[in-house]
Amino acid sequence: ALSMTAGGEDDGSYMTQGPSFHTPNTRTVWWECRALKEKHATIPGFYLACCSEDPNYEFTGAALYESLNGESGEYVKVAEINGGSTIGECTSYTGATAYHGQWDRANTIRVELLNGSLSSCTELELLNGMNRAVFGDEIIGFQTATLVADNTYDLTDLLRGLRGTEAKIGDATHGARDQFALLGTSNIHFHEIPSGAIGSTRHYKAVPAGRYVEEVTAWSLTIGALTVKPLPPVVLSRTIDGSSNATVTWGSRSRGLSRILGTGAVPSYERKDEYKVELIHKTSGAVSTTYTATEAKTQAITASAQSTGGYTAGVNPLTVRVSQFSEYHRFGDTSTTTV
């Protein structure tokens, strides 16, 4: 998501007091992902960052206004936005196939910054959380930032699909003019929303200091509240007993933040360790049987249930869909896997 607020520049006209000046445009980037700070892991909300549209002008602050219906005159100030963020645009992207959980050594992301600068880090520093950024709607990590022109960097040695954005790695919109913002700075802003707003569409304006609300173009966001949505389970597998009954097992994923050198258990943040398991019909693709599983993270699927689902019991791989219970969403994102 990318927006530009109303503004202008020095109009070149001079009177006795000197040049006339208009507040410069403001660039605003917003996105949803799993919590970037531990304290956000139990709060529905989204992230945004701002800077001046023109690198020659310093960002002097803005205010976030919100409307439930987008009607003029219905916008209410809900937050102050202080401090310019490191924001830019992707000007080219190689677009090679990449995978979550593996190093991406094939792709190069070229970014032209409007504000701030980028630097490289070591491999260990990257794995421990340094150099995180939003690229389009995907959260990435980059080890190497090579300055190739004024305010322009090539980012290589990448980590992809972080903080639950693995589905965005192959996003068809990835390419020129994708939004970019450096994370891990004090100028990344979090806007909390009430749980009752989840699923609704709200309208926002980032109004720069010195401008009227009516002069600024609005942007809309359908609230997904990913900060409080469980991640899809992983490592699904199946075993078969002598009677062709199947047992499916899986592992859960925490929304909590952890580092490879961290100690202690990573908190799950879910109120109860409960899962929905759905057996998908082999030919129709519809849900054949639904189960509720608990913290054991295992579910038996009888030979009879497999047959009802169109499978040859104990022979055909099974397509199952697993999701974790969510306090805010009923159930989180699903893993659909053939086991």
Buried (B, 14 or more C-beta within 10 A) or exposed (E): BBBBBBBEBEEEEEEEEEEEEEBBBBBBBBBBBBBBEEEBBBBBBBBBBBBBBBBEBEBBBBBBBBBEEBEEEEBEEBBEBBBBBBBBBBBEBEBEEBEBEEBBEEBBBBBBBBBBEBEBBEEEEBBBBBBBBBBBBBBBBBBBBEEEEEBBBBBBBBBBBBBBBBEBBBBEEBBEEBBBBBBEEEBBBBBEBEEEBBEEEBBBBBBBBEBEBEBBEBBEBEBBBBBBBBBBBEEBEBEBEEEBBBEBBBEBBBBBBBEEEEEEEEBBBBEEBBBBBBBBBBEEEEEBBEBEBEEEBBBEBBBEBBEBBBBEBBEEEBBBBBBBBBBBBEBBBBBEBEB
